[in-house]
Amino acid sequence: MATFKYVAKDQDARTVSGKMAADDQSVVIEELRKRKLTIISVDEDKKSAVAKKTTQRARRVKAEDLVIFTRQLATMIDAGIPIIQAIDALQEQTVNPSFKSVVIQIRDDIQLGTSLSASFAKHTQVFDVLYINMIRVGETGGVLTAILERISTYLEKTAALMRKVKSALIYPAVIVSMALVITTVLIVKVVPTFASIYGSFGKELPFMTKILIDFSASFSRMLPFYVAFIVVSVFLLIRFHKTEKGGLIIDRQLLRIPIFGDLITKVSISRFSRTLATLMQSGVPILESLEIVGKTCGNKLLEKVVEGVQSSVREGEGIAGPLSKSEVFPPMVTRMIAIGEKSGQMEKMLIKISEFYDDQVDAAVSGLTSLIEPIIIGVLGLVVGFIVIALFMPIINITQIING
């Protein structure tokens, strides 16, 4: 759907102009004729078209930008500022160009009479299904400010959790990458140089040195094939993960990886609990809440579990039973949820679970960093040590022969 600018004359010969959203120009012309207007011009709004193309190309907006936008929008609406003026003020101070184009489109849509939630729903690359549904609930129930505040809090806590996980994964990834680069440079560049020098000696080389030189020659020759194999494998793995079956298999295996799997499981449980609690607190029906949780959990196995929970709830059962049969949720979590269901304090229990697992993620991140660092350094030391010893053994032997 595009936006068109029109200029026309009314029955009193007065010039009127405005904007209208429509699928094509003919729809706008027909609507203007119904209003008994004499059309002067109807043109597509170029700014709107450019903004739309920019939005389609835009990457997902940073969580920090979304939190600030949501929090400030809540503050302005609470202060009595009309939504259209609040959105207009926010687009002026938005720095991110991709997000700015999205906010401009939202403002234009609202000016054309579109609701806030429907305007957000046009930009699913920025606002996920949880965000849009909560805004819709806030509009319907007349509690938009409270809902926006709740969304802000949810986004802040979720972003903080993901930052912890990224910090836990980035550090070992950087160390491993540096170790691989250093080792590759030594094998591809340094070892051949020593091999050519030793070849001019015409002497028998030590066993370790022979192994290293042979491995270096083979590795250097096959390096382009290794790189191509890794690139193709990663590409195929990503494509496979996007399929229903592939995503389920890979996500299940991710949860079983030693050390990292435990961290991923704790993050998944925390996100599940916080998302479901936030939706239920906002007044979203339980079945709709579960559907949203399944779409936003980020794990295909957990999504499958939530689908099972939905089926059970439709049949009149509770949430705790199906969760206890899954391979993701530990007994403590399902028992707390069961207690929450019986006592009518489900949201409170879910919040306690998410807070508990946030602390667990903190502890897991600290433990992961302290565990992986010495392992990586030790392995790197052994590899580099072997290369250095193998390279210098012939020199040591020659020195001993000369001195002898």
Summary of the structure (lengths in Angstrom):
residues: 404
radius of gyration: 30.5
end to end distance: 89.6
largest distance: 116.6
contacts: 1203
relative contact order: 0.08
helix: 77%
strand: 6%
